[in-house]
């Protein structure tokens, strides 16, 4: 049980670093070059008409 307390103390001391690494990782994942097409397509979802052709014209 002592080992768990030591591990918890170690992790508790570096929580800010863990959160910063998570944030940077998520930003890099979002801005990666291969994701642009997927995000462009997703950004057009609200503009599609009922037929789903993506033209946005009625």
VEXDREN-2710 file (C-alpha; in Angstrom, 1 decimal):
% VEXDREN-2710
k/r/px/py/pz
1/UNK/0.0/0.0/0.0
2/UNK/2.9/2.3/0.6
3/UNK/4.0/2.1/-3.0
4/UNK/0.5/3.3/-4.1
5/UNK/0.9/6.3/-1.8
6/UNK/4.3/7.1/-3.3
7/UNK/3.0/6.8/-6.8
8/UNK/0.0/9.1/-6.0
9/UNK/2.4/11.6/-4.4
10/UNK/4.6/11.6/-7.5
11/UNK/1.6/12.1/-9.9
12/UNK/0.1/14.7/-7.6
13/UNK/3.2/16.8/-7.8
14/UNK/3.2/16.8/-11.6
15/UNK/-0.5/17.3/-12.4
16/UNK/0.1/20.7/-14.1
17/UNK/2.7/19.1/-16.4
18/UNK/0.3/16.3/-17.3
19/UNK/-2.5/18.7/-18.2
20/UNK/-0.1/20.9/-20.3
21/UNK/1.1/17.8/-22.2
22/UNK/-2.5/16.8/-22.8
23/UNK/-3.5/20.2/-24.0
24/UNK/-0.5/20.5/-26.4
25/UNK/-1.2/17.0/-27.7
26/UNK/-4.8/17.8/-28.4
27/UNK/-3.8/21.1/-30.2
28/UNK/-1.3/19.2/-32.3
29/UNK/-3.8/16.5/-33.1
30/UNK/-6.4/19.1/-34.2
31/UNK/-3.9/21.1/-36.4
32/UNK/-2.2/18.1/-38.1
33/UNK/-2.0/18.5/-41.9
34/UNK/-4.1/15.3/-42.6
35/UNK/-7.1/16.4/-40.7
36/UNK/-8.0/19.5/-42.7
37/UNK/-10.3/17.8/-45.2
38/UNK/-12.2/16.1/-42.4
39/UNK/-12.7/19.3/-40.5
40/UNK/-13.7/21.2/-43.6
41/UNK/-16.3/18.6/-44.4
42/UNK/-17.6/18.7/-40.8
43/UNK/-17.8/22.5/-40.9
44/UNK/-20.3/22.3/-43.8
45/UNK/-22.8/20.0/-42.0
46/UNK/-24.9/22.9/-40.7
47/UNK/-25.2/24.4/-44.2
48/UNK/-26.5/21.3/-45.9
49/UNK/-30.0/21.2/-47.2
50/UNK/-32.5/18.4/-46.5
51/UNK/-31.2/16.3/-49.4
52/UNK/-27.7/16.4/-47.9
53/UNK/-25.9/17.5/-51.1
54/UNK/-24.0/20.3/-49.3
55/UNK/-24.9/23.1/-51.6
56/UNK/-26.6/25.2/-49.0
57/UNK/-29.0/26.6/-51.6
58/UNK/-32.7/26.2/-51.4
END
